């Protein structure tokens, strides 16, 4: 049995038009890898440390799937829209 994998993304958006293009592409790619959005923006309150306005958590069936999706050629192309439009901190984490 595989442990689930999660993308945990913290972001500040500086160009919402370009970032929207990334979101459109990434949504389709994540779906292709059976990823499910658990958190996608929304209201948040930061404690202890602050600095990111947006949080996204995506669940994959396995840690391997989460990494393969991120490293996929399609996703790497979609990331071009992130350049200059957002500052992000991305972790891919294995579930318990």
GULO-491767 format. One record per atom (N, C-alpha, C): residue number from 1; residue in one letter; atom name; x, y, z. Coordinates in nm, 4 decimals. Layout:
// residues N
+------+-------+------+----------+----------+----------+
! senu ! lumse ! mipa !       c1 !       c2 !       c3 !
+------+-------+------+----------+----------+----------+
!  NUM !     A !   CA !        X !        Y !        Z !
...
+------+-------+------+----------+----------+----------+
END
This chain:
// residues 96
+------+-------+------+----------+----------+----------+
! senu ! lumse ! mipa !       c1 !       c2 !       c3 !
+------+-------+------+----------+----------+----------+
!    1 !     X !    N !   0.0842 !  -0.1185 !   0.0000 !
!    1 !     X !   CA !   0.0000 !   0.0000 !   0.0000 !
!    1 !     X !    C !   0.0884 !   0.1244 !   0.0000 !
!    2 !     X !    N !   0.0544 !   0.2168 !  -0.0867 !
!    2 !     X !   CA !   0.1292 !   0.3407 !  -0.0976 !
!    2 !     X !    C !   0.0740 !   0.4455 !  -0.0029 !
!    3 !     X !    N !   0.1638 !   0.5264 !   0.0502 !
!    3 !     X !   CA !   0.1215 !   0.6420 !   0.1285 !
!    3 !     X !    C !   0.0855 !   0.7537 !   0.0317 !
!    4 !     X !    N !  -0.0169 !   0.8292 !   0.0653 !
!    4 !     X !   CA !  -0.0581 !   0.9402 !  -0.0202 !
!    4 !     X !    C !   0.0507 !   1.0463 !  -0.0247 !
!    5 !     X !    N !   0.0464 !   1.1251 !  -0.1307 !
!    5 !     X !   CA !   0.1392 !   1.2362 !  -0.1457 !
!    5 !     X !    C !   0.0624 !   1.3667 !  -0.1520 !
!    6 !     X !    N !   0.1239 !   1.4724 !  -0.1050 !
!    6 !     X !   CA !   0.0581 !   1.6027 !  -0.0996 !
!    6 !     X !    C !   0.1500 !   1.7123 !  -0.1515 !
!    7 !     X !    N !   0.0930 !   1.7996 !  -0.2312 !
!    7 !     X !   CA !   0.1599 !   1.9253 !  -0.2641 !
!    7 !     X !    C !   0.1108 !   2.0263 !  -0.1620 !
!    8 !     X !    N !   0.2027 !   2.0950 !  -0.0987 !
!    8 !     X !   CA !   0.1694 !   2.2050 !  -0.0091 !
!    8 !     X !    C !   0.2352 !   2.3285 !  -0.0685 !
!    9 !     X !    N !   0.1532 !   2.4223 !  -0.1125 !
!    9 !     X !   CA !   0.2028 !   2.5402 !  -0.1831 !
!    9 !     X !    C !   0.1598 !   2.6651 !  -0.1085 !
!   10 !     X !    N !   0.2552 !   2.7504 !  -0.0795 !
!   10 !     X !   CA !   0.2283 !   2.8829 !  -0.0216 !
!   10 !     X !    C !   0.2714 !   2.9838 !  -0.1265 !
!   11 !     X !    N !   0.1905 !   3.0855 !  -0.1514 !
!   11 !     X !   CA !   0.2199 !   3.1766 !  -0.2614 !
!   11 !     X !    C !   0.1744 !   3.3193 !  -0.2338 !
!   12 !     X !    N !   0.2467 !   3.4110 !  -0.2944 !
!   12 !     X !   CA !   0.2060 !   3.5503 !  -0.3083 !
!   12 !     X !    C !   0.1975 !   3.5766 !  -0.4577 !
!   13 !     X !    N !   0.0849 !   3.6286 !  -0.5015 !
!   13 !     X !   CA !   0.0602 !   3.6522 !  -0.6442 !
!   13 !     X !    C !   0.0871 !   3.7983 !  -0.6757 !
!   14 !     X !    N !   0.1696 !   3.8231 !  -0.7772 !
!   14 !     X !   CA !   0.2013 !   3.9609 !  -0.8170 !
!   14 !     X !    C !   0.1413 !   3.9972 !  -0.9533 !
!   15 !     X !    N !   0.1031 !   3.8959 !  -1.0329 !
!   15 !     X !   CA !   0.0410 !   3.9209 !  -1.1627 !
!   15 !     X !    C !  -0.0699 !   3.8171 !  -1.1809 !
!   16 !     X !    N !  -0.1918 !   3.8562 !  -1.1437 !
!   16 !     X !   CA !  -0.3015 !   3.7584 !  -1.1432 !
!   16 !     X !    C !  -0.3407 !   3.7116 !  -1.2830 !
!   17 !     X !    N !  -0.3187 !   3.7947 !  -1.3852 !
!   17 !     X !   CA !  -0.3518 !   3.7512 !  -1.5219 !
!   17 !     X !    C !  -0.2644 !   3.6340 !  -1.5645 !
!   18 !     X !    N !  -0.1326 !   3.6467 !  -1.5479 !
!   18 !     X !   CA !  -0.0427 !   3.5368 !  -1.5839 !
!   18 !     X !    C !  -0.0634 !   3.4154 !  -1.4935 !
!   19 !     X !    N !  -0.0847 !   3.4410 !  -1.3656 !
!   19 !     X !   CA !  -0.1021 !   3.3300 !  -1.2732 !
!   19 !     X !    C !  -0.2302 !   3.2528 !  -1.3044 !
!   20 !     X !    N !  -0.3326 !   3.3218 !  -1.3522 !
!   20 !     X !   CA !  -0.4568 !   3.2554 !  -1.3922 !
!   20 !     X !    C !  -0.4324 !   3.1576 !  -1.5063 !
!   21 !     X !    N !  -0.3429 !   3.1917 !  -1.5977 !
!   21 !     X !   CA !  -0.3076 !   3.1002 !  -1.7066 !
!   21 !     X !    C !  -0.2432 !   2.9736 !  -1.6499 !
!   22 !     X !    N !  -0.1546 !   2.9926 !  -1.5521 !
!   22 !     X !   CA !  -0.0923 !   2.8779 !  -1.4856 !
!   22 !     X !    C !  -0.2001 !   2.7908 !  -1.4197 !
!   23 !     X !    N !  -0.2932 !   2.8545 !  -1.3475 !
!   23 !     X !   CA !  -0.3981 !   2.7801 !  -1.2771 !
!   23 !     X !    C !  -0.4792 !   2.6958 !  -1.3747 !
!   24 !     X !    N !  -0.5154 !   2.7528 !  -1.4874 !
!   24 !     X !   CA !  -0.5929 !   2.6771 !  -1.5871 !
!   24 !     X !    C !  -0.5173 !   2.5532 !  -1.6345 !
!   25 !     X !    N !  -0.3898 !   2.5709 !  -1.6677 !
!   25 !     X !   CA !  -0.3092 !   2.4577 !  -1.7147 !
!   25 !     X !    C !  -0.2851 !   2.3561 !  -1.6036 !
!   26 !     X !    N !  -0.2455 !   2.4046 !  -1.4866 !
!   26 !     X !   CA !  -0.2115 !   2.3156 !  -1.3754 !
!   26 !     X !    C !  -0.3317 !   2.2324 !  -1.3320 !
!   27 !     X !    N !  -0.4498 !   2.2906 !  -1.3325 !
!   27 !     X !   CA !  -0.5705 !   2.2181 !  -1.2929 !
!   27 !     X !    C !  -0.5898 !   2.0939 !  -1.3801 !
!   28 !     X !    N !  -0.5726 !   2.1090 !  -1.5094 !
!   28 !     X !   CA !  -0.5886 !   1.9960 !  -1.6024 !
!   28 !     X !    C !  -0.4798 !   1.8908 !  -1.5811 !
!   29 !     X !    N !  -0.3577 !   1.9365 !  -1.5597 !
!   29 !     X !   CA !  -0.2453 !   1.8434 !  -1.5416 !
!   29 !     X !    C !  -0.2614 !   1.7653 !  -1.4114 !
!   30 !     X !    N !  -0.2971 !   1.8350 !  -1.3043 !
!   30 !     X !   CA !  -0.3168 !   1.7697 !  -1.1750 !
!   30 !     X !    C !  -0.4286 !   1.6662 !  -1.1848 !
!   31 !     X !    N !  -0.5345 !   1.6989 !  -1.2557 !
!   31 !     X !   CA !  -0.6447 !   1.6044 !  -1.2761 !
!   31 !     X !    C !  -0.5973 !   1.4799 !  -1.3501 !
!   32 !     X !    N !  -0.5101 !   1.4994 !  -1.4478 !
!   32 !     X !   CA !  -0.4544 !   1.3877 !  -1.5258 !
!   32 !     X !    C !  -0.3800 !   1.2880 !  -1.4362 !
!   33 !     X !    N !  -0.3218 !   1.3386 !  -1.3271 !
!   33 !     X !   CA !  -0.2489 !   1.2541 !  -1.2322 !
!   33 !     X !    C !  -0.3363 !   1.2157 !  -1.1121 !
!   34 !     X !    N !  -0.4679 !   1.2315 !  -1.1261 !
!   34 !     X !   CA !  -0.5654 !   1.1982 !  -1.0217 !
!   34 !     X !    C !  -0.5445 !   1.2779 !  -0.8928 !
!   35 !     X !    N !  -0.4924 !   1.3988 !  -0.9063 !
!   35 !     X !   CA !  -0.4781 !   1.4860 !  -0.7903 !
!   35 !     X !    C !  -0.6115 !   1.5486 !  -0.7533 !
!   36 !     X !    N !  -0.6313 !   1.5700 !  -0.6241 !
!   36 !     X !   CA !  -0.7536 !   1.6305 !  -0.5717 !
!   36 !     X !    C !  -0.7172 !   1.7529 !  -0.4880 !
!   37 !     X !    N !  -0.7781 !   1.8659 !  -0.5193 !
!   37 !     X !   CA !  -0.7538 !   1.9865 !  -0.4406 !
!   37 !     X !    C !  -0.8280 !   1.9755 !  -0.3079 !
!   38 !     X !    N !  -0.7541 !   1.9850 !  -0.1980 !
!   38 !     X !   CA !  -0.8139 !   1.9855 !  -0.0651 !
!   38 !     X !    C !  -0.8292 !   2.1289 !  -0.0146 !
!   39 !     X !    N !  -0.7338 !   2.2123 !  -0.0496 !
!   39 !     X !   CA !  -0.7354 !   2.3545 !  -0.0153 !
!   39 !     X !    C !  -0.6916 !   2.4286 !  -0.1400 !
!   40 !     X !    N !  -0.7657 !   2.5332 !  -0.1744 !
!   40 !     X !   CA !  -0.7308 !   2.6096 !  -0.2943 !
!   40 !     X !    C !  -0.7620 !   2.7568 !  -0.2693 !
!   41 !     X !    N !  -0.6682 !   2.8230 !  -0.2017 !
!   41 !     X !   CA !  -0.6919 !   2.9617 !  -0.1665 !
!   41 !     X !    C !  -0.7901 !   2.9689 !  -0.0513 !
!   42 !     X !    N !  -0.8767 !   3.0659 !  -0.0550 !
!   42 !     X !   CA !  -0.9758 !   3.0815 !   0.0511 !
!   42 !     X !    C !  -0.9210 !   3.1620 !   0.1679 !
!   43 !     X !    N !  -1.0089 !   3.1898 !   0.2615 !
!   43 !     X !   CA !  -0.9712 !   3.2690 !   0.3793 !
!   43 !     X !    C !  -0.8707 !   3.1916 !   0.4629 !
!   44 !     X !    N !  -0.7719 !   3.2625 !   0.5121 !
!   44 !     X !   CA !  -0.6738 !   3.1996 !   0.6000 !
!   44 !     X !    C !  -0.6263 !   3.2998 !   0.7028 !
!   45 !     X !    N !  -0.5818 !   3.2504 !   0.8148 !
!   45 !     X !   CA !  -0.5229 !   3.3307 !   0.9206 !
!   45 !     X !    C !  -0.3911 !   3.2658 !   0.9569 !
!   46 !     X !    N !  -0.2818 !   3.3392 !   0.9408 !
!   46 !     X !   CA !  -0.1496 !   3.2851 !   0.9709 !
!   46 !     X !    C !  -0.1136 !   3.3100 !   1.1169 !
!   47 !     X !    N !  -0.0462 !   3.2130 !   1.1778 !
!   47 !     X !   CA !   0.0026 !   3.2236 !   1.3144 !
!   47 !     X !    C !   0.1507 !   3.1916 !   1.3165 !
!   48 !     X !    N !   0.2207 !   3.2416 !   1.4129 !
!   48 !     X !   CA !   0.3627 !   3.2188 !   1.4379 !
!   48 !     X !    C !   0.4513 !   3.2862 !   1.3343 !
!   49 !     X !    N !   0.4382 !   3.2547 !   1.2083 !
!   49 !     X !   CA !   0.5094 !   3.3229 !   1.0995 !
!   49 !     X !    C !   0.4073 !   3.3643 !   0.9953 !
!   50 !     X !    N !   0.4350 !   3.4710 !   0.9245 !
!   50 !     X !   CA !   0.3431 !   3.5183 !   0.8212 !
!   50 !     X !    C !   0.4215 !   3.5455 !   0.6933 !
!   51 !     X !    N !   0.3491 !   3.5667 !   0.5848 !
!   51 !     X !   CA !   0.4178 !   3.6050 !   0.4638 !
!   51 !     X !    C !   0.3573 !   3.5552 !   0.3339 !
!   52 !     X !    N !   0.2620 !   3.4632 !   0.3395 !
!   52 !     X !   CA !   0.2019 !   3.4137 !   0.2171 !
!   52 !     X !    C !   0.0516 !   3.4371 !   0.2193 !
!   53 !     X !    N !  -0.0009 !   3.4857 !   0.1096 !
!   53 !     X !   CA !  -0.1434 !   3.5191 !   0.1030 !
!   53 !     X !    C !  -0.2305 !   3.4035 !   0.0553 !
!   54 !     X !    N !  -0.1702 !   3.3014 !  -0.0046 !
!   54 !     X !   CA !  -0.2483 !   3.1925 !  -0.0645 !
!   54 !     X !    C !  -0.1868 !   3.0582 !  -0.0264 !
!   55 !     X !    N !  -0.2728 !   2.9620 !   0.0069 !
!   55 !     X !   CA !  -0.2300 !   2.8258 !   0.0390 !
!   55 !     X !    C !  -0.3093 !   2.7289 !  -0.0479 !
!   56 !     X !    N !  -0.2385 !   2.6315 !  -0.1046 !
!   56 !     X !   CA !  -0.3018 !   2.5267 !  -0.1845 !
!   56 !     X !    C !  -0.2475 !   2.3924 !  -0.1360 !
!   57 !     X !    N !  -0.3366 !   2.2957 !  -0.1175 !
!   57 !     X !   CA !  -0.2964 !   2.1593 !  -0.0830 !
!   57 !     X !    C !  -0.3652 !   2.0660 !  -0.1824 !
!   58 !     X !    N !  -0.2842 !   1.9826 !  -0.2467 !
!   58 !     X !   CA !  -0.3361 !   1.8858 !  -0.3438 !
!   58 !     X !    C !  -0.2986 !   1.7461 !  -0.2948 !
!   59 !     X !    N !  -0.3953 !   1.6553 !  -0.2950 !
!   59 !     X !   CA !  -0.3728 !   1.5171 !  -0.2526 !
!   59 !     X !    C !  -0.3609 !   1.4270 !  -0.3752 !
!   60 !     X !    N !  -0.2600 !   1.3408 !  -0.3734 !
!   60 !     X !   CA !  -0.2400 !   1.2406 !  -0.4782 !
!   60 !     X !    C !  -0.2471 !   1.1025 !  -0.4152 !
!   61 !     X !    N !  -0.2742 !   1.0018 !  -0.4973 !
!   61 !     X !   CA !  -0.2875 !   0.8649 !  -0.4473 !
!   61 !     X !    C !  -0.1578 !   0.8121 !  -0.3866 !
!   62 !     X !    N !  -0.0434 !   0.8665 !  -0.4326 !
!   62 !     X !   CA !   0.0851 !   0.8249 !  -0.3767 !
!   62 !     X !    C !   0.1851 !   0.9410 !  -0.3825 !
!   63 !     X !    N !   0.2859 !   0.9313 !  -0.2996 !
!   63 !     X !   CA !   0.3941 !   1.0293 !  -0.2995 !
!   63 !     X !    C !   0.4636 !   1.0297 !  -0.4357 !
!   64 !     X !    N !   0.4794 !   0.9109 !  -0.4919 !
!   64 !     X !   CA !   0.5409 !   0.8973 !  -0.6241 !
!   64 !     X !    C !   0.4608 !   0.9725 !  -0.7305 !
!   65 !     X !    N !   0.3277 !   0.9590 !  -0.7282 !
!   65 !     X !   CA !   0.2422 !   1.0301 !  -0.8241 !
!   65 !     X !    C !   0.2563 !   1.1814 !  -0.8091 !
!   66 !     X !    N !   0.2648 !   1.2276 !  -0.6857 !
!   66 !     X !   CA !   0.2787 !   1.3714 !  -0.6603 !
!   66 !     X !    C !   0.4076 !   1.4249 !  -0.7214 !
!   67 !     X !    N !   0.5151 !   1.3506 !  -0.7052 !
!   67 !     X !   CA !   0.6444 !   1.3925 !  -0.7609 !
!   67 !     X !    C !   0.6435 !   1.3820 !  -0.9129 !
!   68 !     X !    N !   0.5876 !   1.2733 !  -0.9655 !
!   68 !     X !   CA !   0.5819 !   1.2577 !  -1.1114 !
!   68 !     X !    C !   0.5008 !   1.3691 !  -1.1771 !
!   69 !     X !    N !   0.3919 !   1.4087 !  -1.1146 !
!   69 !     X !   CA !   0.3113 !   1.5178 !  -1.1691 !
!   69 !     X !    C !   0.3934 !   1.6464 !  -1.1739 !
!   70 !     X !    N !   0.4598 !   1.6778 !  -1.0631 !
!   70 !     X !   CA !   0.5394 !   1.8006 !  -1.0576 !
!   70 !     X !    C !   0.6510 !   1.7998 !  -1.1621 !
!   71 !     X !    N !   0.7150 !   1.6868 !  -1.1786 !
!   71 !     X !   CA !   0.8280 !   1.6769 !  -1.2711 !
!   71 !     X !    C !   0.7865 !   1.6555 !  -1.4165 !
!   72 !     X !    N !   0.6577 !   1.6365 !  -1.4405 !
!   72 !     X !   CA !   0.6114 !   1.6086 !  -1.5769 !
!   72 !     X !    C !   0.6427 !   1.7250 !  -1.6701 !
!   73 !     X !    N !   0.6626 !   1.6917 !  -1.7953 !
!   73 !     X !   CA !   0.6929 !   1.7929 !  -1.8961 !
!   73 !     X !    C !   0.5814 !   1.8971 !  -1.9048 !
!   74 !     X !    N !   0.4571 !   1.8510 !  -1.9014 !
!   74 !     X !   CA !   0.3431 !   1.9432 !  -1.9087 !
!   74 !     X !    C !   0.3444 !   2.0426 !  -1.7934 !
!   75 !     X !    N !   0.3668 !   1.9924 !  -1.6721 !
!   75 !     X !   CA !   0.3653 !   2.0816 !  -1.5563 !
!   75 !     X !    C !   0.4830 !   2.1787 !  -1.5608 !
!   76 !     X !    N !   0.5975 !   2.1308 !  -1.6031 !
!   76 !     X !   CA !   0.7136 !   2.2200 !  -1.6123 !
!   76 !     X !    C !   0.6874 !   2.3337 !  -1.7110 !
!   77 !     X !    N !   0.6157 !   2.3049 !  -1.8186 !
!   77 !     X !   CA !   0.5774 !   2.4104 !  -1.9135 !
!   77 !     X !    C !   0.4790 !   2.5088 !  -1.8494 !
!   78 !     X !    N !   0.3848 !   2.4575 !  -1.7721 !
!   78 !     X !   CA !   0.2874 !   2.5437 !  -1.7038 !
!   78 !     X !    C !   0.3563 !   2.6372 !  -1.6053 !
!   79 !     X !    N !   0.4651 !   2.5906 !  -1.5443 !
!   79 !     X !   CA !   0.5377 !   2.6726 !  -1.4468 !
!   79 !     X !    C !   0.5964 !   2.7994 !  -1.5085 !
!   80 !     X !    N !   0.6101 !   2.8044 !  -1.6383 !
!   80 !     X !   CA !   0.6601 !   2.9262 !  -1.7043 !
!   80 !     X !    C !   0.5712 !   3.0460 !  -1.6718 !
!   81 !     X !    N !   0.4413 !   3.0214 !  -1.6495 !
!   81 !     X !   CA !   0.3486 !   3.1297 !  -1.6157 !
!   81 !     X !    C !   0.3633 !   3.1767 !  -1.4708 !
!   82 !     X !    N !   0.4302 !   3.0969 !  -1.3890 !
!   82 !     X !   CA !   0.4537 !   3.1359 !  -1.2501 !
!   82 !     X !    C !   0.5690 !   3.2364 !  -1.2433 !
!   83 !     X !    N !   0.6668 !   3.2181 !  -1.3316 !
!   83 !     X !   CA !   0.7831 !   3.3073 !  -1.3334 !
!   83 !     X !    C !   0.7373 !   3.4514 !  -1.3521 !
!   84 !     X !    N !   0.7732 !   3.5368 !  -1.2595 !
!   84 !     X !   CA !   0.7372 !   3.6772 !  -1.2682 !
!   84 !     X !    C !   0.5948 !   3.7089 !  -1.2261 !
!   85 !     X !    N !   0.5154 !   3.6063 !  -1.1931 !
!   85 !     X !   CA !   0.3776 !   3.6341 !  -1.1521 !
!   85 !     X !    C !   0.3484 !   3.5908 !  -1.0083 !
!   86 !     X !    N !   0.4411 !   3.5159 !  -0.9472 !
!   86 !     X !   CA !   0.4185 !   3.4711 !  -0.8098 !
!   86 !     X !    C !   0.5507 !   3.4327 !  -0.7440 !
!   87 !     X !    N !   0.5525 !   3.4462 !  -0.6133 !
!   87 !     X !   CA !   0.6600 !   3.3927 !  -0.5312 !
!   87 !     X !    C !   0.5983 !   3.2789 !  -0.4533 !
!   88 !     X !    N !   0.6592 !   3.1593 !  -0.4626 !
!   88 !     X !   CA !   0.5974 !   3.0418 !  -0.4027 !
!   88 !     X !    C !   0.6985 !   2.9607 !  -0.3224 !
!   89 !     X !    N !   0.6450 !   2.8877 !  -0.2265 !
!   89 !     X !   CA !   0.7168 !   2.7870 !  -0.1515 !
!   89 !     X !    C !   0.6399 !   2.6584 !  -0.1729 !
!   90 !     X !    N !   0.7042 !   2.5584 !  -0.2337 !
!   90 !     X !   CA !   0.6358 !   2.4339 !  -0.2698 !
!   90 !     X !    C !   0.7057 !   2.3169 !  -0.2020 !
!   91 !     X !    N !   0.6265 !   2.2350 !  -0.1326 !
!   91 !     X !   CA !   0.6776 !   2.1118 !  -0.0733 !
!   91 !     X !    C !   0.5910 !   1.9968 !  -0.1226 !
!   92 !     X !    N !   0.6551 !   1.8833 !  -0.1485 !
!   92 !     X !   CA !   0.5824 !   1.7610 !  -0.1792 !
!   92 !     X !    C !   0.6094 !   1.6676 !  -0.0620 !
!   93 !     X !    N !   0.5015 !   1.6291 !   0.0058 !
!   93 !     X !   CA !   0.5123 !   1.5610 !   0.1351 !
!   93 !     X !    C !   0.4422 !   1.4261 !   0.1285 !
!   94 !     X !    N !   0.5032 !   1.3265 !   0.1906 !
!   94 !     X !   CA !   0.4420 !   1.1943 !   0.2019 !
!   94 !     X !    C !   0.3477 !   1.1931 !   0.3218 !
!   95 !     X !    N !   0.2285 !   1.1393 !   0.3029 !
!   95 !     X !   CA !   0.1321 !   1.1299 !   0.4118 !
!   95 !     X !    C !   0.1677 !   1.0225 !   0.5114 !
!   96 !     X !    N !   0.0920 !   1.0190 !   0.6199 !
!   96 !     X !   CA !   0.1184 !   0.9186 !   0.7258 !
!   96 !     X !    C !   0.0438 !   0.7905 !   0.6971 !
+------+-------+------+----------+----------+----------+
END
